[in-house]
Amino acid sequence: MQQANHAEQMVKRFRELVEDAGDTLADSHYSELKLIIEAGLDTALLENMAKVSKQLSSLAHDIQHNADFFDQAT
């Protein structure tokens, strides 16, 4: 849900910049921009989660390897 709030704030700031320049856009364009921003944030989040998942999997493998090594040593 933070992505939606963050996207809303980005769109709000963009609207301010557009209006400060003396221009206007239809509300539908701002809604579409919000969806595009949310999609980008979601994609970045999923890519990061996949990276963390891969790191955790590697760590779990290393822990298992070390446990097997110490188990054989005793």
N, C-alpha and C positions, 0 to 999 in steps of 0.2 A: 504493500500500500504506500510505502514511502516513495516509490517511483512515481505514482500518480500525483502525489503532493509536490514532488520536485518538478515534475513536468509542468504542473499548473503554475508554479512560480516562474519557471523559465518562459512560459508563454505570456504570463502577465508582464514580465520585464520586456519581452519582445514587443508586446502591444504598446507599452509605454514608449519605447524607442520609435516605433512606427508613428504613433500619434504625436510625439514631440517633433518629428520631422514634417508634420503637417499632412500626413497620409492617413488613409483608412483602409481596412480590409474587412471583408464580411466575417461575421462571427463563425460561420462554417469553416473558414480557413484557419482560424485559431483553434477550433476543435480538432481539425485534421492535423495541425501542427502538434497539438498535445498528444494525439495518438501516435504520431511518428516518433516523438521524443520518448514516450513510454515504451514503444517497441524497441528503440535503441537501448534504453536503460535495461530493459528485460533481457535483451540479447547479451549485453555486457555482463550482467549478473549471472546468467546461465553459463557463459564461457568461464567466468571466474569460479563458479561452483564446480564445473567439470575439472578445472585445474586443481582445485583443492581436493576433490574426490580422488584424482589420480595420485596426488601427493600422499593422502591418507592410505590409499591402497598400497603404495610403495613402502610406507612406514610400517603398515601391518605385516607386509611380507618380511621386512627386515627384522621386526620383533619376533616373528615366528622362526626365522632362520637362527637368530640368537638364542631363542629358547631351546630349539633343537640342539644347538651346539652345546649349551650348558647341560642339557639333559643327558647327552652322550658322555659328557666329561665326568658325570657323577656315578 
